[in-house]
Every structure is written in C-alpha cells, then in structure tokens.
Amino acid sequence: MPLGQIHHRCCAILATLLVVGFGGCIRPGPLEWIDEQADRVIEHRQILTLGPQPAAGVNVPLLPSGEPDAVGDQIYDIDPATNNPTAESLVIEQMDPSDPETTMADPAFDPAALEQAETVQMNLEQVLEYAIANAPEYRDRKEDLYLATLALIVERHLWGARFFNTLTTKVGGAPESGDHDQVYEILNEFVVTQRLPYGGSVAAGAMVNYVNYLQQSATSTASSSDSLGAELSASIDLPLLRGAGQAARGSLIQAERDLIYAVRDFERFRRTFFVDIANTYFGLIRRMAQIENRQLQVQNLERLADRFLALAEAGRVPFFEAEQSQSNVLLEGSDLIIEQDRSRLDLDAFKATLGMPTISNLELVPSEVIVPLLRLEPERAIDTAFRYRLDLQTSSDRIDDARREVKDAKNKLLPDLDLFGSISLPTDSDRDTVEDFDSGDGQYEAGMRLGSPLDREIEISDYRAAWIGLERARRSHNVFRDQVALEVRRSIREIRQARINLELNQRGVQVNERRERAVQLRERTLGPRDVIEAQEDLLDARNRRDQALAELRQSVLRHLLDTGQMRISSEGRWLSPGQLAQPAAKPMPAAMP
C-alpha cells in the first residue's frame, strides 16, 4: 500500500476515533445541565409525593461554578497554621474610669449607621419571602434535598446504558535482539454496558486496531507494513442465586425512596420554619407594643412628676412626694432603655436568622394572621397526626427499608451461581477494510459458574446487623408515634390554656381601665403612689393580654403543625384549610378532661 494512502487512512481513523471517543463528553454547561435535570426530578417527585400543590423547588443553580474561592497551594496543606498567642503576649487596653468619654455602650450598635441605612419595612409575608430566599438554614435544607437528588441521578445513571471509549497508541519492539519487528499500533475500543433489572449485566463493544510495522525482521511473516482490523463483541453475565432478583436493585430502590424522604423532610422543615419565623415575628411585634406602652407610661409619669413638683413648690403636697414621682420616672425610664436594648438584640438575631445583615434598618409592620378556632378533640387530632405527619410516614417507611435490608442480606448468604456467555466477530484478515466481517472466524462461549459459600462470615455479620436494624426501626417508630401523640395533646392543652388566659386578661384590662379612669378623676386628692400603681397595673394588664393573644395564635399554628395540617405555599404564605367545618353549637370545654 502506498505511503500516502496509509497516512490518509491513519488520519481518517484518528479523526473518527476522536469524534467517537470525545463527542459524547462534549456537553455545554455541565453544571447548568445537571441543575436542570435535578430541578425536573425534584419537581416531579414533589408532585408525586405531596400532590399538585405549588412546588417549592431548590432554585437551582444553588452552587457557584468555576474554581473554589481559595487561591494557592494552602488548600492542600496538611498542617494549616493556628493563631493562638499566649496570655503574656496578649495586649488588652483597660478602661480609664476617670475619662468622661468612656462609656459602656455596645460597640456593635451604631445608631448613626442605622439612621443612614435605608429603612426596610416588612410584614409577615414579606419576612417569610425574604427568609426563603436568604435564610442560611433554609438554604442548607434546600441543598440537602439537592444532594439527595444528585445521589439519585448518579444511581439512575449506573443503571442506564453507559458508554466508554478508550483510545490507545503505543510503540513496541525488542531493540536488543538486533533484527526485530518494531510496531506502531493504534487501538480504539468502544463499549456499551447495561445493568439488568434483576441482576447481572450485558455489554457490547467494537474494537478497531491499526498496526504499522515500522521495521520488520527478516523472519517476519507479515505480508505488508501495515494492517487494519476490527472486532464486534457482546457478553452477558446473569446471576441465578446470590445477587439475583430484587436484591440486585437494592441501591436503586433505596436512592429512589431516599429522595421521597428528602422531599418530605424539606416540606416538614418548611412548615416548621414558617411557624418558627411567624412566632418570632409576633413576639417582636408584641415587644414593640410593650415598648410603646412603656413609653406612654414614662410620658404619663413625667407629666405627673411635673404636676407634683408644682404642687410641692406651692406648698400643697410634701416635697418627698414630688421626689418620689421623679424617682419613678427615672426607674421607668431605665426599664424602658433595658427593654429597648433587649428588643434591638432580638431584632438583630431575627435578621441573622433571615439572612439579613444586622446593620440593615429593619422595621416590622404588624400584620394579622386569621387562624381558625379549632374544635379540640384529642383522639381525633392524634389520629389526624398519625395520618398526615410527613415525618411519621417516613418513620414508618424506614421499617420497610429495614425489612428489605434483611432480605437482601439473606440473599448474600446464598452460593454464587451465574450464567455467562460471549460472542465475538472479527473482520476478514484477508481484506483491507474494517466493514468486512468474517463469520467463519467468530467465536462464542457459554457456561455456568458455581461458587460455594465457604466464607460468609462477613455476610452473616451483616445479616445479624440487618435484623438489629429492623428491630431498632420498629422501636424508633413506636417511640416516635408516642412522641407525636404527646405533642398533639400538649398543643391542645396550650390552646385551651391560652384561651382561658386571653379571656381573663381581657377582663383584667377592662377592670384596670375603669380603675385608671377613677384615679385620674381623683388625681388631686390622691398621692403619686396610687396614680403610678394604677397606671402600672393597666400597663401590665395590657401586656399580659397581648401576650395571651400571641400565645393563642402561636399555639394554634403549632397545633396545625403537630397534626400535619399546616400547608405553606412556595412564596411562604400560610394556606388555610380549604374545608373548615362550622363550629358546633355546644360550648367549647374549658380544660382537658
């Protein structure tokens, strides 16, 4: 064969092999592609698991692409440096008590920076929407769901058709023998494998081999300086005992079920997250109302102190009563400052929970969540929780997982009995093209392998461990059922107690309002202590009423969560039950029987 034709054929073969070998690996945007696939899998699984409700996907892509943030070789250091100076080398500047500029103010709180920052007003829905997009804990749980999806995608890929292409080039010979063959060889092997649903695998392959004799010995029988050959092959390996049947699909079944559990866990977390954020929000709103009430109280005390001071200067009341009024203003003002500082710290903690910078100037706008007045029947509520709680359903399904692990572990104790077979079809060695296959040179083989179970100590240990896992799963589920029932009963008691407290505190507000009005009418004849006590009692009564109202709202939301009846939209809004039964004509029982 002419050298130019050989070179042309060699280049064509290399180009074909490169296209076959690397064409399947070229996919633009691999991270975007896997994110889109994961999003489709999650959305499909959410609909199948939770029903046709607004999907709460993972907002892929979750992770940045490109290289990690760390630059340099320090990421591979096995001994990263630790900065921990001794006590003698630490320099701490002490405060000078005589310095008038020295204060005990919180350095983390900068009122000027807060005033310069733009005020962000948020109601409950806006707070939840912001938390869904930015809260670190929420993002962590979304990523857990995403990781479970990636694990399923990998497992599904292992059970699908897998393509492999290997391109090998090599030069061989034996220079020390003097007159010898020196060969340049290009070998490309393309293989497709497929795992079978009930154990075993099949494979099909194609191999192209180009050999060029760079130097031939005098005794060589090769008729030309180059040769080109190809071979088609197929094989099957089928287990009959160990590793056969449903036991072969154990990893795939578990990965599918794990994604269902992850979807349930994420939805359960979303509902719990909503209740926690809402309760914190209502607590902060209540704290704001208490601060406003205390500010009004301080203003009233200041007005009263000024009045008693004027009366004392006029000689109508003793000066000690005016001084007592001034002292009450100072004490109430101090309590107001402490309450404001605590409220500010709680608000900063709430910002951190939302994923908002603490330097942001957040202003919570009061919003009302109308919760239904539930008819409380403990046994019915517990039965509802047993049917609707997603985490309890997962706990029950874990028992089935443990049962399957026992059966799979028992299967591994069986002997190995496998059927195998293969067939190969090469090209005609007398032709120069790879398209001409010679059935006469084909080969096949078939057989059966039997492996005796002489060493099964590890498998026996795994089998015993699987039985222990099953017993633990049953026991854990029973304990969890009792815990769920306890949570439901506790939430019912909290609702009933909150109702009683709200009614009593509403009456207390009415009583103290009448008393405060009566004291105002007799303010000239009464001392400052009577007036101050009446105002403080009214303030305390209003605060207790507001707290009882918040506790009632929180206990109802917690009860809906404990019974599995809490529903949250993808935007973070509470979805009220679509079918609220009319309240019964008989009065609600006031306490647990």
DOLOPA-334709 format. One record per residue (C-alpha): residue in one letter; x, y, z. Coordinates in steps of 0.1 Angstrom, whole numbers, plus 5000, padded with zeros to 4 digits. Layout:
N
SITE   type      u      v      w
SITE      A      X      Y      Z
...
***
This chain:
593
SITE   type      u      v      w
SITE      M   5000   5000   5000
SITE      P   5014   5034   4991
SITE      L   5027   5055   5020
SITE      G   5003   5084   5011
SITE      Q   4973   5061   5013
SITE      I   4985   5047   5046
SITE      H   4989   5082   5060
SITE      H   4955   5093   5047
SITE      R   4938   5062   5062
SITE      C   4956   5067   5095
SITE      C   4944   5103   5098
SITE      A   4909   5093   5090
SITE      I   4909   5066   5116
SITE      L   4923   5090   5142
SITE      A   4897   5116   5134
SITE      T   4869   5091   5136
SITE      L   4881   5077   5169
SITE      L   4885   5112   5184
SITE      V   4849   5120   5174
SITE      V   4836   5088   5189
SITE      G   4858   5090   5220
SITE      F   4852   5126   5229
SITE      G   4820   5136   5211
SITE      G   4798   5121   5239
SITE      C   4817   5140   5265
SITE      I   4812   5175   5250
SITE      R   4782   5190   5267
SITE      P   4780   5228   5271
SITE      G   4774   5239   5306
SITE      P   4777   5207   5326
SITE      L   4767   5223   5359
SITE      E   4737   5240   5343
SITE      W   4727   5207   5327
SITE      I   4728   5188   5359
SITE      D   4710   5216   5378
SITE      E   4682   5215   5352
SITE      Q   4680   5177   5354
SITE      A   4679   5179   5392
SITE      D   4652   5205   5392
SITE      R   4630   5184   5369
SITE      V   4635   5153   5392
SITE      I   4627   5173   5423
SITE      E   4596   5189   5408
SITE      H   4583   5155   5396
SITE      R   4590   5139   5429
SITE      Q   4573   5167   5449
SITE      I   4542   5164   5428
SITE      L   4541   5126   5432
SITE      T   4548   5129   5470
SITE      L   4529   5160   5481
SITE      G   4503   5163   5454
SITE      P   4495   5190   5429
SITE      Q   4504   5220   5451
SITE      P   4528   5249   5444
SITE      A   4562   5234   5440
SITE      A   4589   5246   5464
SITE      G   4619   5237   5442
SITE      V   4656   5242   5451
SITE      N   4661   5274   5430
SITE      V   4689   5258   5410
SITE      P   4717   5265   5404
SITE      L   4725   5266   5441
SITE      L   4763   5264   5439
SITE      P   4787   5287   5421
SITE      S   4806   5274   5391
SITE      G   4842   5277   5384
SITE      E   4871   5273   5408
SITE      P   4869   5275   5446
SITE      D   4875   5308   5463
SITE      A   4908   5297   5479
SITE      V   4938   5306   5458
SITE      G   4972   5289   5461
SITE      D   4985   5257   5474
SITE      Q   4974   5263   5510
SITE      I   4942   5243   5504
SITE      Y   4964   5212   5502
SITE      D   4984   5219   5534
SITE      I   4981   5191   5560
SITE      D   4991   5215   5588
SITE      P   4973   5248   5585
SITE      A   4986   5275   5608
SITE      T   4968   5282   5640
SITE      N   4969   5317   5655
SITE      N   4968   5313   5693
SITE      P   4991   5337   5712
SITE      T   4999   5331   5748
SITE      A   4984   5351   5776
SITE      E   5016   5370   5782
SITE      S   5016   5383   5746
SITE      L   4980   5395   5746
SITE      V   4976   5433   5748
SITE      I   4943   5445   5762
SITE      E   4936   5482   5768
SITE      Q   4919   5488   5800
SITE      M   4892   5514   5805
SITE      D   4900   5546   5824
SITE      P   4871   5553   5848
SITE      S   4881   5590   5851
SITE      D   4878   5595   5813
SITE      P   4844   5612   5807
SITE      E   4844   5599   5771
SITE      T   4844   5563   5784
SITE      T   4811   5546   5781
SITE      M   4797   5511   5783
SITE      A   4778   5514   5751
SITE      D   4776   5484   5728
SITE      P   4802   5489   5701
SITE      A   4783   5467   5677
SITE      F   4753   5491   5678
SITE      D   4759   5522   5658
SITE      P   4727   5544   5658
SITE      A   4743   5567   5632
SITE      A   4749   5538   5608
SITE      L   4713   5527   5613
SITE      E   4700   5562   5606
SITE      Q   4720   5563   5574
SITE      A   4708   5529   5562
SITE      E   4676   5528   5543
SITE      T   4646   5516   5563
SITE      V   4632   5483   5551
SITE      Q   4596   5478   5561
SITE      M   4583   5442   5561
SITE      N   4551   5425   5571
SITE      L   4549   5388   5578
SITE      E   4545   5376   5542
SITE      Q   4575   5398   5531
SITE      V   4596   5385   5560
SITE      L   4589   5349   5550
SITE      E   4595   5356   5514
SITE      Y   4629   5371   5523
SITE      A   4637   5342   5546
SITE      I   4630   5317   5519
SITE      A   4654   5334   5495
SITE      N   4682   5343   5520
SITE      A   4680   5324   5553
SITE      P   4711   5302   5558
SITE      E   4692   5274   5574
SITE      Y   4667   5273   5546
SITE      R   4694   5272   5520
SITE      D   4711   5244   5539
SITE      R   4679   5223   5538
SITE      K   4674   5231   5501
SITE      E   4709   5219   5495
SITE      D   4702   5186   5514
SITE      L   4673   5180   5491
SITE      Y   4695   5188   5461
SITE      L   4723   5164   5473
SITE      A   4697   5136   5477
SITE      T   4686   5143   5441
SITE      L   4722   5142   5428
SITE      A   4726   5108   5446
SITE      L   4696   5095   5428
SITE      I   4707   5109   5394
SITE      V   4741   5091   5399
SITE      E   4723   5058   5409
SITE      R   4699   5060   5379
SITE      H   4729   5066   5356
SITE      L   4746   5035   5370
SITE      W   4715   5015   5360
SITE      G   4713   5030   5325
SITE      A   4733   5024   5294
SITE      R   4769   5035   5300
SITE      F   4793   5043   5271
SITE      F   4830   5040   5273
SITE      N   4856   5048   5246
SITE      T   4893   5041   5251
SITE      L   4920   5053   5226
SITE      T   4954   5037   5230
SITE      T   4986   5044   5209
SITE      K   5018   5026   5215
SITE      V   5052   5016   5200
SITE      G   5067   4982   5207
SITE      G   5097   4962   5198
SITE      A   5129   4944   5212
SITE      P   5159   4966   5202
SITE      E   5184   4943   5219
SITE      S   5177   4914   5196
SITE      G   5192   4931   5166
SITE      D   5170   4921   5136
SITE      H   5135   4926   5151
SITE      D   5100   4939   5145
SITE      Q   5092   4975   5156
SITE      V   5055   4982   5156
SITE      Y   5034   5013   5159
SITE      E   4998   5005   5170
SITE      I   4966   5025   5174
SITE      L   4938   5007   5193
SITE      N   4903   5021   5199
SITE      E   4878   5002   5219
SITE      F   4841   5014   5223
SITE      V   4820   4996   5249
SITE      V   4783   4999   5260
SITE      T   4773   4983   5293
SITE      Q   4738   4979   5308
SITE      R   4729   4965   5342
SITE      L   4699   4942   5342
SITE      P   4669   4949   5364
SITE      Y   4671   4916   5384
SITE      G   4709   4912   5385
SITE      G   4737   4908   5360
SITE      S   4748   4929   5331
SITE      V   4752   4929   5293
SITE      A   4779   4945   5273
SITE      A   4786   4952   5237
SITE      G   4817   4965   5221
SITE      A   4836   4974   5190
SITE      M   4873   4975   5186
SITE      V   4894   4989   5158
SITE      N   4931   4981   5156
SITE      Y   4956   4997   5132
SITE      V   4991   4983   5132
SITE      N   5021   4998   5112
SITE      Y   5053   4978   5111
SITE      L   5080   5005   5113
SITE      Q   5107   4978   5109
SITE      Q   5103   4941   5100
SITE      S   5128   4914   5107
SITE      A   5139   4890   5080
SITE      T   5120   4862   5096
SITE      S   5088   4881   5098
SITE      T   5058   4866   5081
SITE      A   5039   4899   5077
SITE      S   5029   4905   5041
SITE      S   5027   4942   5043
SITE      S   5040   4971   5065
SITE      D   5006   4978   5080
SITE      S   4973   4961   5088
SITE      L   4938   4972   5099
SITE      G   4913   4951   5118
SITE      A   4881   4954   5138
SITE      E   4861   4932   5161
SITE      L   4825   4932   5174
SITE      S   4817   4915   5207
SITE      A   4789   4910   5231
SITE      S   4787   4894   5266
SITE      I   4762   4886   5293
SITE      D   4766   4878   5330
SITE      L   4734   4866   5347
SITE      P   4733   4856   5384
SITE      L   4707   4829   5394
SITE      L   4711   4828   5432
SITE      R   4733   4853   5450
SITE      G   4727   4888   5437
SITE      A   4696   4878   5417
SITE      G   4661   4892   5419
SITE      Q   4650   4923   5437
SITE      A   4682   4922   5458
SITE      A   4701   4934   5428
SITE      R   4682   4967   5428
SITE      G   4686   4974   5465
SITE      S   4708   5005   5459
SITE      L   4684   5020   5433
SITE      I   4653   5013   5454
SITE      Q   4669   5030   5484
SITE      A   4680   5060   5464
SITE      E   4645   5065   5450
SITE      R   4630   5062   5484
SITE      D   4656   5085   5500
SITE      L   4646   5113   5476
SITE      I   4610   5108   5487
SITE      Y   4621   5111   5523
SITE      A   4642   5142   5515
SITE      V   4611   5158   5499
SITE      R   4590   5150   5530
SITE      D   4618   5163   5553
SITE      F   4621   5195   5533
SITE      E   4584   5201   5533
SITE      R   4582   5194   5570
SITE      F   4611   5218   5576
SITE      R   4593   5245   5555
SITE      R   4562   5242   5577
SITE      T   4582   5242   5609
SITE      F   4603   5271   5596
SITE      F   4571   5291   5588
SITE      V   4558   5286   5623
SITE      D   4591   5295   5640
SITE      I   4595   5326   5619
SITE      A   4559   5336   5624
SITE      N   4561   5331   5662
SITE      T   4593   5351   5664
SITE      Y   4577   5378   5643
SITE      F   4547   5380   5665
SITE      G   4569   5381   5696
SITE      L   4588   5411   5682
SITE      I   4556   5428   5673
SITE      R   4544   5422   5708
SITE      R   4576   5436   5722
SITE      M   4572   5467   5701
SITE      A   4537   5472   5715
SITE      Q   4550   5468   5750
SITE      I   4577   5494   5744
SITE      E   4552   5518   5731
SITE      N   4530   5512   5762
SITE      R   4560   5518   5784
SITE      Q   4569   5550   5765
SITE      L   4534   5562   5772
SITE      Q   4538   5552   5808
SITE      V   4571   5573   5810
SITE      Q   4553   5603   5795
SITE      N   4525   5600   5820
SITE      L   4549   5597   5848
SITE      E   4568   5627   5836
SITE      R   4536   5647   5834
SITE      L   4526   5635   5869
SITE      A   4561   5644   5883
SITE      D   4559   5679   5869
SITE      R   4524   5683   5884
SITE      F   4535   5671   5919
SITE      L   4566   5693   5917
SITE      A   4544   5723   5910
SITE      L   4521   5713   5939
SITE      A   4551   5709   5962
SITE      E   4565   5742   5953
SITE      A   4531   5757   5960
SITE      G   4532   5740   5994
SITE      R   4502   5718   5988
SITE      V   4520   5685   5990
SITE      P   4552   5674   6007
SITE      F   4584   5676   5987
SITE      F   4591   5639   5992
SITE      E   4560   5630   5971
SITE      A   4575   5651   5943
SITE      E   4609   5634   5947
SITE      Q   4591   5600   5947
SITE      S   4575   5609   5914
SITE      Q   4609   5619   5899
SITE      S   4624   5586   5912
SITE      N   4596   5567   5895
SITE      V   4603   5585   5862
SITE      L   4640   5575   5864
SITE      L   4632   5539   5873
SITE      E   4606   5535   5845
SITE      G   4630   5553   5821
SITE      S   4657   5528   5830
SITE      D   4634   5499   5824
SITE      L   4624   5514   5791
SITE      I   4661   5516   5780
SITE      I   4667   5480   5790
SITE      E   4636   5468   5771
SITE      Q   4647   5487   5740
SITE      D   4682   5472   5741
SITE      R   4667   5437   5745
SITE      S   4643   5443   5717
SITE      R   4672   5456   5695
SITE      L   4692   5425   5702
SITE      D   4663   5402   5695
SITE      L   4657   5420   5662
SITE      D   4694   5416   5652
SITE      A   4691   5379   5660
SITE      F   4660   5378   5638
SITE      K   4679   5395   5610
SITE      A   4706   5369   5612
SITE      T   4680   5341   5610
SITE      L   4665   5357   5579
SITE      G   4700   5361   5563
SITE      M   4698   5399   5565
SITE      P   4729   5420   5575
SITE      T   4725   5431   5611
SITE      I   4734   5467   5600
SITE      S   4702   5468   5580
SITE      N   4675   5490   5594
SITE      L   4645   5466   5595
SITE      E   4611   5478   5606
SITE      L   4585   5451   5612
SITE      V   4550   5461   5601
SITE      P   4522   5445   5621
SITE      S   4501   5421   5601
SITE      E   4473   5398   5612
SITE      V   4470   5361   5605
SITE      I   4435   5349   5610
SITE      V   4437   5314   5624
SITE      P   4406   5292   5629
SITE      L   4392   5285   5663
SITE      L   4396   5248   5663
SITE      R   4373   5223   5680
SITE      L   4397   5203   5701
SITE      E   4391   5165   5703
SITE      P   4423   5148   5714
SITE      E   4417   5114   5699
SITE      R   4406   5127   5666
SITE      A   4435   5151   5665
SITE      I   4460   5123   5673
SITE      D   4445   5102   5645
SITE      T   4449   5131   5621
SITE      A   4485   5135   5631
SITE      F   4491   5097   5625
SITE      R   4477   5101   5590
SITE      Y   4492   5134   5579
SITE      R   4525   5139   5596
SITE      L   4552   5135   5569
SITE      D   4580   5127   5593
SITE      L   4559   5099   5608
SITE      Q   4552   5085   5574
SITE      T   4589   5084   5567
SITE      S   4595   5067   5601
SITE      S   4570   5040   5590
SITE      D   4587   5036   5556
SITE      R   4620   5032   5573
SITE      I   4607   4999   5587
SITE      D   4601   4987   5552
SITE      D   4637   4997   5543
SITE      A   4650   4977   5572
SITE      R   4629   4947   5561
SITE      R   4643   4949   5526
SITE      E   4678   4951   5541
SITE      V   4672   4919   5560
SITE      K   4661   4901   5528
SITE      D   4690   4915   5508
SITE      A   4714   4905   5535
SITE      K   4699   4869   5535
SITE      N   4704   4868   5497
SITE      K   4741   4874   5501
SITE      L   4744   4842   5521
SITE      L   4735   4821   5491
SITE      P   4760   4804   5468
SITE      D   4772   4821   5436
SITE      L   4755   4805   5406
SITE      D   4760   4826   5374
SITE      L   4753   4821   5338
SITE      F   4777   4837   5313
SITE      G   4782   4839   5276
SITE      S   4800   4859   5250
SITE      I   4804   4862   5212
SITE      S   4829   4880   5190
SITE      L   4830   4887   5153
SITE      P   4863   4899   5138
SITE      T   4869   4913   5103
SITE      D   4883   4892   5075
SITE      S   4920   4893   5079
SITE      D   4925   4890   5041
SITE      R   4907   4923   5034
SITE      D   4919   4959   5039
SITE      T   4886   4974   5051
SITE      V   4870   4972   5085
SITE      E   4835   4968   5071
SITE      D   4840   4931   5060
SITE      F   4834   4908   5090
SITE      D   4841   4871   5087
SITE      S   4815   4849   5104
SITE      G   4838   4820   5100
SITE      D   4864   4835   5124
SITE      G   4838   4843   5150
SITE      Q   4840   4829   5185
SITE      Y   4814   4822   5212
SITE      E   4814   4807   5247
SITE      A   4787   4800   5273
SITE      G   4789   4784   5307
SITE      M   4779   4784   5343
SITE      R   4799   4792   5374
SITE      L   4792   4778   5409
SITE      G   4809   4794   5439
SITE      S   4805   4775   5472
SITE      P   4796   4797   5502
SITE      L   4828   4787   5522
SITE      D   4835   4822   5535
SITE      R   4803   4840   5546
SITE      E   4814   4854   5580
SITE      I   4811   4890   5568
SITE      E   4777   4883   5552
SITE      I   4765   4866   5584
SITE      S   4775   4896   5605
SITE      D   4757   4919   5580
SITE      Y   4726   4897   5582
SITE      R   4726   4899   5620
SITE      A   4731   4936   5619
SITE      A   4702   4939   5595
SITE      W   4679   4922   5620
SITE      I   4691   4945   5647
SITE      G   4684   4975   5624
SITE      L   4649   4962   5618
SITE      E   4642   4959   5655
SITE      R   4656   4994   5661
SITE      A   4634   5008   5633
SITE      R   4603   4993   5648
SITE      R   4612   5005   5682
SITE      S   4621   5040   5670
SITE      H   4588   5043   5651
SITE      N   4567   5033   5681
SITE      V   4586   5058   5703
SITE      F   4580   5085   5676
SITE      R   4543   5077   5675
SITE      D   4540   5082   5712
SITE      Q   4560   5114   5709
SITE      V   4537   5127   5682
SITE      A   4506   5119   5703
SITE      L   4523   5137   5733
SITE      E   4529   5168   5711
SITE      V   4493   5169   5699
SITE      R   4480   5166   5735
SITE      R   4504   5193   5746
SITE      S   4493   5217   5718
SITE      I   4456   5211   5727
SITE      R   4464   5220   5764
SITE      E   4483   5251   5753
SITE      I   4454   5263   5731
SITE      R   4428   5258   5759
SITE      Q   4451   5274   5784
SITE      A   4457   5303   5760
SITE      R   4420   5308   5755
SITE      I   4414   5309   5792
SITE      N   4443   5333   5798
SITE      L   4431   5356   5770
SITE      E   4396   5358   5784
SITE      L   4409   5365   5820
SITE      N   4434   5391   5808
SITE      Q   4408   5409   5787
SITE      R   4387   5412   5818
SITE      G   4418   5424   5837
SITE      V   4423   5452   5811
SITE      Q   4387   5463   5815
SITE      V   4390   5464   5853
SITE      N   4422   5483   5853
SITE      E   4410   5508   5827
SITE      R   4380   5516   5849
SITE      R   4403   5519   5879
SITE      E   4427   5541   5860
SITE      R   4399   5564   5849
SITE      A   4387   5567   5885
SITE      V   4422   5575   5897
SITE      Q   4425   5603   5871
SITE      L   4393   5618   5884
SITE      R   4407   5618   5920
SITE      E   4443   5627   5910
SITE      R   4443   5659   5930
SITE      T   4434   5642   5962
SITE      L   4455   5610   5958
SITE      G   4492   5606   5963
SITE      P   4516   5598   5934
SITE      R   4519   5562   5946
SITE      D   4482   5555   5939
SITE      V   4483   5571   5905
SITE      I   4515   5553   5895
SITE      E   4503   5519   5907
SITE      A   4471   5523   5887
SITE      Q   4490   5532   5856
SITE      E   4515   5503   5860
SITE      D   4487   5478   5867
SITE      L   4470   5489   5835
SITE      L   4502   5486   5815
SITE      D   4509   5451   5830
SITE      A   4473   5441   5822
SITE      R   4476   5452   5785
SITE      N   4510   5435   5782
SITE      R   4495   5402   5796
SITE      R   4465   5405   5773
SITE      D   4488   5410   5742
SITE      Q   4510   5381   5753
SITE      A   4480   5358   5758
SITE      L   4467   5368   5723
SITE      A   4501   5360   5708
SITE      E   4503   5327   5727
SITE      L   4469   5317   5714
SITE      R   4478   5324   5678
SITE      Q   4512   5306   5682
SITE      S   4496   5276   5699
SITE      V   4470   5272   5671
SITE      L   4498   5273   5644
SITE      R   4518   5248   5664
SITE      H   4488   5225   5667
SITE      L   4483   5226   5629
SITE      L   4520   5218   5625
SITE      D   4518   5190   5651
SITE      T   4488   5174   5635
SITE      G   4502   5176   5599
SITE      Q   4476   5201   5588
SITE      M   4499   5230   5582
SITE      R   4502   5240   5545
SITE      I   4527   5266   5531
SITE      S   4528   5280   5496
SITE      S   4560   5283   5476
SITE      E   4561   5320   5485
SITE      G   4559   5313   5522
SITE      R   4522   5321   5528
SITE      W   4501   5300   5551
SITE      L   4473   5282   5532
SITE      S   4443   5280   5554
SITE      P   4424   5246   5552
SITE      G   4400   5247   5523
SITE      Q   4372   5230   5542
SITE      L   4367   5245   5577
SITE      A   4337   5229   5594
SITE      Q   4312   5251   5611
SITE      P   4317   5253   5649
SITE      A   4295   5231   5670
SITE      A   4265   5246   5689
SITE      K   4277   5233   5722
SITE      P   4303   5254   5741
SITE      M   4340   5245   5739
SITE      P   4353   5227   5770
SITE      A   4375   5249   5791
SITE      A   4401   5224   5802
SITE      M   4414   5190   5794
SITE      P   4394   5162   5809
***
